[in-house]
Amino acid sequence: MKRLVVGVAALAAMVLAASGEAAGYHGGCGWGHGTFGAGAFGGSGCGPSYQAVTTYQQVARTVYTMQAVTTEQEVTEVFTTPVTQTVTQNVVTYQNQVRNVTATQTVLQPVMQTQTRQVAVVVPKTTVVQQSYVVCVPVTKVINQTYQVCVPVTKVINQTYQVLVPTTKVVNQNVTVTVPRYKQVVQNVPTVVYKTVPVVTTQQVCSYTYQPVVSAPSIGCGASPCGSVCGGCGFGGFASACAPTVSYQAVPVVQSVPVTSYQSVAETVMQQVTATVLEYETQVQQQAVTVVENVLQTQTQPVTVVENTIQTRTQPVTVVDNTYQTQTQNVPVTTYETQIQNQSYQVCVMQPVQQNYTYQVVETVPVTTQQQVQVVTYQTGTRQVRRPVVSYQCVPQVITETVPVTQLVPVAAPAPMPAPCAPAFGGVAAPAPCCY
């Protein structure tokens, strides 16, 4: 709120200062002829003027923020405990029972009966009728028929025709010829060179060393080491066959041995090679060419021509004319008449008959039995527990802000000049002298 009041006061001071400077006055004279002068609110004297100066000050401000605070509180908690009990309950089950029921029903049975019925029958009837008909009778006669014949006549005539006669002559013509030329060119050719590079690898080598193995003496010559069976005793009072035996056994030993192998590595090297290049050059040459020209000539030769002449001839022709005659003959005609006759038929008639029949009815019968059932009930209890509770507190915090402060500072007025005052409100001149 304090910051808002200071800002409104500074804005009002700046508006008043701007209005005074726009009017172009620095002193007070009459009504409305100065800015913050002694004569700004009436009077004829010249007073000091004021200027608004804005400065920035550091102001402490208290801000309140909400902060969450977590505390542990003792809370009464309600809980339930399941309790299982065995209870004897009556269980009703339903079983199906079948019983026989006798009923009477009416059944229609087919029975064959002989019945007489009137039937309309179509009976054929044949009569002889005299019928007239027209017959076409052919009549043959000979007549003279005139016809035209095309007769060929051969004659010889002279026919003129034109023939192309070839004439040969020699003509000089310009011919474009491609001439090959060879020249030596130095080119850079990539060449692959293989270098032998030593490569050292470690390999496992298995070697065998011979180690002595001492075996125990075998007693096979009686109870004593030097029995009578083995003969006399050897060195030290023992027989030679009873002495310990020394043998040698090959034991494998694996060692890592560096092995140097050589590997070929390809390397591309640019070499200068002189190559022979074939180029073709185009040249224009003159050469004699034999040209054949055709000359048109007119020739005459005798030609045999066949012309056709039309002649009229007459020959006898046999012609058949048809003559129509009326003839009569007797023709049998069959007609059909409808008659009513009585005929007997076997008819199937359905007669009702009472019959007894037995059917089964299924009924549901309730059966009550007692069973042991596990029933779960819940008991409610309370207990005191500590739970974390979050609450919010309003915490004050002091911050520092930079606030503009506007003050009115008096400014010395310039020397007065003798000049008439401008008209005041309503066109009435203000008293002189005035300060500008």
C-alpha positions as CSV (number, residue, x, y, z in Angstrom):
1,M,0.0,0.0,0.0
2,K,2.9,2.4,0.8
3,R,4.5,1.6,-2.5
4,L,1.2,2.4,-4.4
5,V,0.8,5.8,-2.6
6,V,4.3,6.9,-3.5
7,G,3.9,5.9,-7.1
8,V,0.6,7.9,-7.4
9,A,2.3,11.0,-5.9
10,A,5.2,10.7,-8.3
11,L,2.9,10.4,-11.3
12,A,0.9,13.5,-10.3
13,A,4.0,15.5,-10.0
14,M,5.3,14.5,-13.4
15,V,2.0,15.3,-15.1
16,L,2.0,18.8,-13.5
17,A,5.6,19.5,-14.5
18,A,4.9,18.4,-18.1
19,S,1.9,20.6,-18.4
20,G,3.9,23.7,-17.1
21,E,6.8,23.1,-19.5
22,A,4.3,22.7,-22.5
23,A,2.9,26.1,-21.7
24,G,6.4,27.6,-21.8
25,Y,6.4,29.4,-18.4
26,H,8.9,29.2,-15.6
27,G,7.4,31.8,-13.1
28,G,4.1,32.5,-11.5
29,C,1.9,35.2,-12.9
30,G,-1.9,35.4,-12.7
31,W,-4.2,32.3,-13.1
32,G,-2.5,29.4,-14.8
33,H,0.8,31.2,-15.8
34,G,3.5,29.1,-14.1
35,T,4.4,25.8,-12.7
36,F,4.4,25.5,-8.9
37,G,5.1,29.3,-8.6
38,A,3.9,31.8,-6.0
39,G,1.4,33.2,-8.5
40,A,0.1,29.8,-9.7
41,F,-2.8,30.1,-7.5
42,G,-3.5,33.9,-7.8
43,G,-1.5,37.0,-7.0
44,S,0.7,39.3,-9.0
45,G,4.2,38.6,-7.4
46,C,6.9,36.4,-8.9
47,G,8.0,33.4,-6.8
48,P,10.4,30.4,-7.1
49,S,9.6,27.4,-9.3
50,Y,9.9,23.7,-8.4
51,Q,11.3,20.7,-10.2
52,A,10.4,17.1,-9.6
53,V,13.5,14.9,-8.9
54,T,13.1,11.1,-8.7
55,T,15.5,9.1,-6.6
56,Y,15.6,5.3,-5.9
57,Q,15.7,4.1,-2.3
58,Q,16.1,0.6,-0.7
59,V,12.9,-0.2,1.2
60,A,12.4,-3.3,3.5
61,R,9.2,-5.2,2.8
62,T,7.7,-8.1,4.8
63,V,6.4,-11.0,2.7
64,Y,4.5,-14.0,4.2
65,T,4.9,-17.4,2.7
66,M,3.2,-20.7,3.4
67,Q,5.6,-23.5,4.4
68,A,4.7,-27.2,5.0
69,V,5.5,-28.6,8.4
70,T,5.4,-32.3,9.0
71,T,4.8,-33.5,12.5
72,E,3.9,-36.9,14.0
73,Q,0.6,-37.1,15.9
74,E,-1.0,-39.9,17.8
75,V,-4.2,-41.0,16.0
76,T,-6.9,-43.5,17.0
77,E,-7.1,-46.1,14.2
78,V,-10.0,-48.5,13.7
79,F,-9.2,-52.0,12.5
80,T,-11.1,-55.2,11.9
81,T,-10.0,-58.8,12.7
82,P,-11.5,-61.7,10.8
83,V,-12.8,-64.6,13.1
84,T,-13.6,-68.0,11.6
85,Q,-16.3,-70.2,13.3
86,T,-17.8,-73.5,12.4
87,V,-21.6,-73.4,12.4
88,T,-24.1,-76.1,11.6
89,Q,-26.7,-75.0,9.0
90,N,-29.7,-76.6,7.4
91,V,-29.0,-77.0,3.6
92,V,-32.0,-77.6,1.3
93,T,-31.2,-79.5,-1.9
94,Y,-33.6,-80.5,-4.6
95,Q,-33.8,-84.0,-6.1
96,N,-35.6,-85.2,-9.2
97,Q,-38.1,-88.1,-8.9
98,V,-39.8,-89.9,-11.8
99,R,-43.3,-91.3,-11.6
100,N,-45.6,-92.9,-14.2
101,V,-48.9,-91.2,-15.2
102,T,-51.7,-92.8,-17.3
103,A,-53.8,-90.6,-19.7
104,T,-56.3,-91.1,-22.5
105,Q,-55.9,-89.6,-26.0
106,T,-57.8,-89.6,-29.2
107,V,-56.0,-91.0,-32.2
108,L,-57.0,-90.8,-35.9
109,Q,-56.5,-94.1,-37.7
110,P,-56.7,-94.4,-41.5
111,V,-59.5,-96.8,-42.8
112,M,-60.1,-97.7,-46.6
113,Q,-63.7,-97.3,-47.9
114,T,-65.3,-97.8,-51.3
115,Q,-67.1,-94.7,-52.6
116,T,-69.0,-94.0,-55.9
117,R,-68.4,-90.6,-57.5
118,Q,-69.5,-89.0,-60.8
119,V,-66.6,-88.2,-63.1
120,A,-66.6,-86.2,-66.4
121,V,-65.0,-88.5,-69.1
122,V,-63.9,-87.3,-72.6
123,V,-65.0,-90.0,-75.3
124,P,-63.5,-89.9,-78.8
125,K,-65.9,-90.0,-81.9
126,T,-64.7,-90.6,-85.5
127,T,-66.6,-89.5,-88.7
128,V,-65.7,-89.5,-92.4
129,V,-65.7,-86.0,-94.1
130,Q,-65.1,-85.1,-97.8
131,Q,-62.2,-82.6,-98.0
132,S,-61.0,-80.5,-101.1
133,Y,-57.4,-79.5,-101.6
134,V,-55.3,-77.8,-104.2
135,V,-52.4,-79.7,-106.0
136,C,-49.5,-78.2,-108.0
137,V,-49.0,-80.2,-111.2
138,P,-45.8,-79.6,-113.2
139,V,-46.0,-79.2,-117.1
140,T,-42.8,-79.5,-119.3
141,K,-42.3,-77.4,-122.5
142,V,-39.4,-76.3,-124.8
143,I,-38.7,-72.6,-125.5
144,N,-35.9,-70.7,-127.4
145,Q,-33.7,-68.7,-125.1
146,T,-31.4,-65.9,-126.2
147,Y,-28.0,-65.3,-124.4
148,Q,-24.8,-63.3,-125.0
149,V,-21.3,-64.8,-125.3
150,C,-18.0,-63.0,-124.9
151,V,-15.7,-64.1,-127.8
152,P,-11.9,-63.4,-127.5
153,V,-10.1,-61.9,-130.7
154,T,-6.3,-61.8,-130.9
155,K,-4.3,-59.0,-132.7
156,V,-0.7,-57.6,-132.8
157,I,0.0,-53.9,-132.0
158,N,3.2,-51.8,-131.6
159,Q,3.6,-50.7,-127.9
160,T,5.9,-47.9,-126.9
161,Y,7.7,-48.0,-123.4
162,Q,10.5,-46.2,-121.6
163,V,13.6,-47.9,-120.4
164,L,16.3,-46.7,-117.9
165,V,19.8,-47.3,-119.4
166,P,22.7,-47.2,-116.9
167,T,25.8,-45.0,-117.8
168,T,29.1,-45.2,-115.9
169,K,31.4,-42.2,-115.3
170,V,34.3,-41.3,-113.0
171,V,33.9,-38.4,-110.5
172,N,36.3,-36.9,-107.9
173,Q,34.8,-36.7,-104.4
174,N,36.0,-35.5,-101.0
175,V,36.2,-38.4,-98.6
176,T,36.7,-38.0,-94.8
177,V,39.3,-40.5,-93.6
178,T,40.3,-41.4,-90.0
179,V,44.1,-41.8,-89.7
180,P,45.5,-43.7,-86.7
181,R,48.6,-42.1,-84.9
182,Y,50.6,-43.6,-81.9
183,K,52.3,-41.4,-79.2
184,Q,54.1,-42.1,-75.9
185,V,52.3,-41.0,-72.7
186,V,53.6,-41.2,-69.1
187,Q,50.8,-42.4,-66.8
188,N,50.6,-43.1,-63.0
189,V,49.5,-46.7,-62.5
190,P,48.6,-48.0,-59.0
191,T,50.6,-51.1,-58.3
192,V,50.0,-53.5,-55.4
193,V,53.2,-54.5,-53.7
194,Y,53.3,-57.2,-51.0
195,K,55.7,-56.8,-48.0
196,T,56.6,-59.5,-45.6
197,V,56.0,-58.4,-42.0
198,P,57.0,-60.6,-39.0
199,V,54.2,-61.4,-36.6
200,V,55.0,-62.7,-33.1
201,T,52.3,-65.0,-31.6
202,T,52.3,-67.1,-28.4
203,Q,51.5,-70.8,-28.8
204,Q,51.1,-73.6,-26.4
205,V,53.8,-76.3,-26.8
206,C,53.5,-79.7,-25.1
207,S,56.8,-81.5,-24.2
208,Y,57.4,-84.6,-22.2
209,T,59.9,-85.1,-19.3
210,Y,60.9,-88.5,-18.0
211,Q,60.6,-88.9,-14.2
212,P,61.7,-92.0,-12.2
213,V,59.0,-94.0,-10.5
214,V,60.0,-96.5,-7.7
215,S,57.7,-99.5,-7.3
216,A,57.4,-101.6,-4.2
217,P,59.1,-105.1,-4.1
218,S,56.9,-108.0,-5.0
219,I,57.0,-110.9,-2.5
220,G,56.3,-114.0,-4.5
221,C,58.9,-116.5,-3.2
222,G,57.6,-117.7,0.1
223,A,57.0,-116.1,3.4
224,S,60.4,-114.4,3.8
225,P,62.0,-111.9,1.5
226,C,64.8,-114.2,0.8
227,G,63.1,-117.6,0.8
228,S,64.6,-120.8,-0.2
229,V,62.5,-120.8,-3.3
230,C,64.1,-117.6,-4.6
231,G,67.6,-118.9,-4.1
232,G,70.4,-117.3,-2.2
233,C,70.2,-113.9,-0.8
234,G,71.7,-111.0,-2.8
235,F,73.3,-107.9,-1.6
236,G,72.5,-106.9,2.0
237,G,70.9,-110.3,2.8
238,F,68.0,-109.9,0.3
239,A,67.3,-111.7,-2.9
240,S,67.7,-109.8,-6.2
241,A,64.1,-110.5,-7.2
242,C,62.9,-108.8,-4.0
243,A,64.7,-105.5,-4.6
244,P,62.6,-102.3,-5.5
245,T,62.1,-101.6,-9.2
246,V,62.8,-98.1,-10.7
247,S,60.9,-97.1,-13.9
248,Y,60.6,-93.9,-15.9
249,Q,57.3,-92.2,-16.8
250,A,56.7,-89.5,-19.5
251,V,55.0,-86.5,-18.0
252,P,53.5,-83.8,-20.3
253,V,54.5,-80.2,-19.7
254,V,52.7,-77.3,-21.4
255,Q,54.7,-74.2,-22.1
256,S,53.9,-70.8,-23.8
257,V,56.5,-70.3,-26.5
258,P,56.7,-67.2,-28.7
259,V,56.5,-68.1,-32.4
260,T,57.5,-65.7,-35.2
261,S,55.5,-66.0,-38.4
262,Y,55.7,-63.9,-41.5
263,Q,52.6,-62.3,-43.2
264,S,52.3,-60.7,-46.5
265,V,50.7,-57.2,-46.4
266,A,49.4,-55.6,-49.5
267,E,50.4,-51.9,-50.2
268,T,49.4,-49.8,-53.1
269,V,52.2,-47.8,-54.8
270,M,51.9,-45.3,-57.6
271,Q,54.4,-46.0,-60.5
272,Q,55.0,-44.1,-63.6
273,V,54.6,-46.2,-66.7
274,T,55.2,-45.1,-70.3
275,A,52.3,-46.3,-72.5
276,T,51.7,-46.1,-76.2
277,V,48.3,-44.5,-76.9
278,L,46.5,-44.8,-80.2
279,E,44.8,-41.6,-81.4
280,Y,42.7,-41.1,-84.5
281,E,42.9,-37.9,-86.6
282,T,40.3,-37.0,-89.2
283,Q,41.5,-35.9,-92.7
284,V,39.7,-34.9,-95.9
285,Q,41.1,-36.6,-99.1
286,Q,40.0,-36.6,-102.7
287,Q,39.6,-39.9,-104.6
288,A,38.1,-41.0,-107.9
289,V,34.7,-42.6,-107.5
290,T,32.8,-44.5,-110.3
291,V,29.2,-43.2,-110.5
292,V,26.4,-44.9,-112.4
293,E,23.7,-42.7,-113.9
294,N,20.5,-43.9,-115.4
295,V,19.4,-42.4,-118.8
296,L,15.7,-42.6,-119.8
297,Q,15.2,-44.0,-123.4
298,T,12.0,-44.7,-125.4
299,Q,11.7,-48.1,-127.2
300,T,9.0,-49.8,-129.4
301,Q,8.1,-53.5,-129.5
302,P,5.2,-55.6,-131.0
303,V,2.7,-56.9,-128.4
304,T,-0.1,-59.5,-128.9
305,V,-3.3,-58.1,-127.4
306,V,-6.6,-60.1,-126.8
307,E,-9.8,-58.2,-127.2
308,N,-13.3,-59.5,-126.2
309,T,-16.3,-59.3,-128.5
310,I,-19.9,-59.8,-127.3
311,Q,-22.1,-62.0,-129.6
312,T,-25.8,-62.9,-129.2
313,R,-26.8,-66.5,-129.6
314,T,-30.1,-68.6,-129.4
315,Q,-30.6,-72.2,-128.0
316,P,-33.6,-74.4,-127.1
317,V,-34.3,-74.7,-123.3
318,T,-36.7,-77.1,-121.5
319,V,-38.8,-75.2,-119.0
320,V,-41.2,-76.6,-116.3
321,D,-44.4,-74.7,-115.5
322,N,-46.6,-75.4,-112.5
323,T,-50.4,-75.8,-112.9
324,Y,-52.7,-75.7,-109.8
325,Q,-55.6,-78.3,-109.8
326,T,-58.4,-78.8,-107.2
327,Q,-58.9,-82.5,-106.0
328,T,-61.4,-84.1,-103.5
329,Q,-60.9,-87.0,-101.0
330,N,-62.6,-88.6,-97.9
331,V,-60.7,-88.0,-94.7
332,P,-61.6,-89.5,-91.2
333,V,-62.0,-86.8,-88.5
334,T,-62.0,-87.6,-84.8
335,T,-63.9,-85.4,-82.3
336,Y,-64.2,-85.6,-78.5
337,E,-67.4,-85.5,-76.4
338,T,-67.7,-85.1,-72.6
339,Q,-69.9,-87.6,-70.7
340,I,-70.8,-88.0,-67.0
341,Q,-70.1,-91.5,-65.6
342,N,-70.3,-93.2,-62.2
343,Q,-67.0,-94.7,-61.0
344,S,-66.0,-96.5,-57.7
345,Y,-62.9,-95.4,-55.8
346,Q,-61.0,-96.6,-52.7
347,V,-60.9,-93.6,-50.3
348,C,-58.7,-93.4,-47.1
349,V,-60.9,-92.1,-44.3
350,M,-59.5,-91.0,-40.9
351,Q,-61.6,-92.4,-37.9
352,P,-61.1,-91.2,-34.3
353,V,-60.1,-94.0,-31.8
354,Q,-59.6,-93.6,-27.9
355,Q,-56.3,-95.0,-26.6
356,N,-54.7,-95.2,-23.2
357,Y,-51.0,-94.3,-22.9
358,T,-48.5,-94.0,-20.0
359,Y,-45.9,-91.2,-19.7
360,Q,-43.3,-90.2,-17.1
361,V,-43.3,-87.0,-15.0
362,V,-40.2,-85.6,-13.3
363,E,-40.9,-83.8,-10.0
364,T,-38.5,-81.8,-7.9
365,V,-38.6,-82.8,-4.2
366,P,-36.7,-80.7,-1.5
367,V,-34.4,-82.6,0.8
368,T,-33.1,-80.9,4.0
369,T,-29.6,-81.9,5.4
370,Q,-27.3,-80.4,8.1
371,Q,-23.8,-79.4,7.1
372,Q,-20.8,-77.8,8.9
373,V,-20.1,-74.4,7.3
374,Q,-17.1,-72.1,7.9
375,V,-18.5,-68.6,8.7
376,V,-16.1,-65.6,8.9
377,T,-17.1,-62.7,11.1
378,Y,-15.2,-59.5,11.6
379,Q,-14.5,-57.8,15.0
380,T,-13.8,-54.1,15.2
381,G,-11.2,-52.7,17.5
382,T,-9.3,-49.4,18.0
383,R,-5.6,-48.7,18.5
384,Q,-3.3,-45.7,19.0
385,V,-0.8,-45.2,16.2
386,R,1.6,-42.3,15.3
387,R,1.1,-40.9,11.8
388,P,2.9,-38.1,9.9
389,V,0.6,-35.0,9.6
390,V,1.4,-32.1,7.2
391,S,0.3,-28.6,8.2
392,Y,1.0,-25.2,6.7
393,Q,2.3,-22.2,8.6
394,C,2.5,-18.6,7.6
395,V,6.2,-17.5,7.9
396,P,7.1,-13.8,7.5
397,Q,10.2,-13.0,5.4
398,V,11.8,-9.6,5.0
399,I,13.0,-8.7,1.5
400,T,14.6,-5.5,0.1
401,E,13.1,-3.7,-2.9
402,T,14.2,-0.6,-4.9
403,V,11.4,2.0,-4.9
404,P,11.4,5.3,-6.9
405,V,10.8,8.4,-4.7
406,T,9.9,11.8,-6.3
407,Q,10.6,15.1,-4.5
408,L,9.9,18.7,-5.4
409,V,13.1,20.8,-5.5
410,P,13.0,24.6,-5.7
411,V,14.7,26.1,-8.8
412,A,15.8,29.8,-9.0
413,A,13.7,31.9,-11.4
414,P,15.4,33.8,-14.3
415,A,15.6,37.6,-14.4
416,P,12.3,39.3,-15.2
417,M,11.7,40.9,-18.5
418,P,9.3,43.8,-19.0
419,A,6.6,42.5,-21.1
420,P,2.8,42.4,-20.9
421,C,1.1,39.3,-19.5
422,A,-0.9,37.0,-21.6
423,P,-4.6,37.2,-21.2
424,A,-5.9,35.2,-18.3
425,F,-9.1,33.2,-18.0
426,G,-12.1,35.1,-19.6
427,G,-10.0,37.5,-21.7
428,V,-9.0,39.8,-18.7
429,A,-5.3,40.9,-18.7
430,A,-3.2,40.0,-15.7
431,P,-1.3,42.7,-13.8
432,A,2.3,43.5,-15.0
433,P,5.1,42.9,-14.6
434,C,5.2,39.1,-15.1
435,C,8.0,36.7,-15.0
436,Y,8.7,34.4,-18.0
